[in-house]
Amino acid sequence: MLTRARKLCVVAVLLALFAAVPGSALAAPATPPSAGADTIRHRGPERVKDLDDHSRDPRYARYYQQTLNWSRALCPAENPILDGVWECARVVAPLNWEDPAQGDITLSISRASKTKDAPRLLLTNPGGPGGSGLEFGVLVGLATGLDATHSVVGIDPRGVGQSSPVTCPVLMPSEGAYAADGDSRTFDKASVLVAAEDTRKNNQLCAETAGDVLPHISTVQTARDFNLIRAVLGYQTADYYGVSYGTWLGSVLEKMFGSRIDRVVLDANTDWMSGSFEHVMDLGSKSFQAAYDRTLLPFLARHDDRYHLGDTPEQVNETYEGIRAWLAAQPEYLPPDFLDAMISSTLYRAGEYDFAGVLLDELNTERSLEEPTDARRMTALASRVRAMAEDEIVGELDVAGLAIICNDTNSDPNPEEWYEQHAPVARTLPLAGASNLVSPCTGWPYQASLTKAILDRPVKDVLMLNNEVDPATSYPGARESRLRTTGTARMVSVDNGIGHTVGMGASACAQKVMLAYLRDGIFPRQDLYCQGEPLYVGGVDGFTEDVVYQFGHAGSYRHPLIKPYDYAQRDLSEPPVAKRLPPQQRPMSVTPDVRREAMQAAEKLAGRTGSH
């Protein structure tokens, strides 16, 4: 069975950026702004009462007193970009932080060799859940210049990558299970319930196989691991930068250990205040569809002379659906779910748009030929589609990611009730809606560990970054977390911003705010917004659009949610309007009126006023 992976991880994006710039650590990082009227000096860690980290408990002394051995030989061998740059170590942690007698696990961590004596520590996470973070941390330091002020540490969380793994066998899908034929759109209730029963059996088998480890793969346990790593590295406090699921983890880490975690930047935010992965995944289906409708279709239509798919978004969508139906009629070459997955993967960054357009053009040309399909040509085309789709299609069970989702917020829903709730959404959102027809936690045997008591703890001086059109982490969901959180948080919204993540250079304006905070402790007084930048499309000849395209605005812009996208209607007749805007040197403030308007729109789009 092909499984749509809602993995929210950006290591591949950073690696692609590095590979695109020969012999460099990307472009020069943005210069942080100085403190001014819109900023305040960060106060540093306040002594709020943390949860007990067991650092004074004699049973945990050997964990906190361990000495690390750093070596290049402990790093993965497959990344030549970082040869001679990084080193890795192993940290021993309790399998179960509530009972160290249950045994140990090993955590793999990394850093750039030159940063070992840096005055500050930056812990990082690339998302997932279940994403490997060893490369990510080092790349973040190099890409932003933060390795000049911080020891930037990458971490493979428990159960992931080079850390102590968790694995489970997977049963073959039953006959008649939905998506087993590679086309998840052709679902009905009976086929979905068969797949739900398969999921229940797989989860039961996983618990039987890895039950000693599985209950302890969770965000709460991982947050305790991160705090241990801080202490073992000899730092009284640590800063944190997390992306996507890493914002969920970072919010929990800050809430649990607020006096030990100092400057926190959360980039491409999930709705981490919701405490519900079901809610986050539902928003993800909507945001992928919105990104496809609002960015990729209009882009391909604007450049019909290059891609030959139609000169309006409606025509491009019609061509795409024609290609998909043609593949569905001959799935031996390429099951159509792979085509949808290629598009979903493309939406993470505009640098992939050209490759997707060229490939769709070639598929459409093959479809239009009168002679029978050429097997050799189709095999080659299918191989390229599969390569671009690999981040969205997983062929084996991601046990760590599954365990985190289900151990954090497990509800073990009734499959029939789940189907009735999600089937209308799947029919409305063809690109990714069907990926949520079966809860991954069906039959999960363990109780949720992310309690309301933890979720309701306040955050302190958390900086949030978000693009308006992020395909993987919904802007309305991120905005809702900002508006409902307790404590102090500020959000930098990138108006007309496209793609997943902001701080790694997608917006120079927003990156300035991030670096001013992480380097110098300068925290915004209020929410800010930056203007999006023209798309660097990349592709074969690296062409770039020279204007910004605005989404749902009449004339000037005020805020990304002036005209919320109507997921139910999917109106493709109003493509974004081109605006030639001057470069923005500094972020602008969000007024209280706009903040209230944004809150109302975010609540509506997040399903809290009856629209889901």
Order of alpha helices (4+ residues) and beta strands (2+ residues): beta-beta-alpha-beta-alpha-beta-beta-beta-beta-alpha-beta-alpha-alpha-beta-alpha-beta-alpha-alpha-alpha-alpha-alpha-alpha-alpha-beta-alpha-alpha-alpha-beta-alpha-beta-alpha-beta-beta-beta-beta-beta-beta-beta-alpha
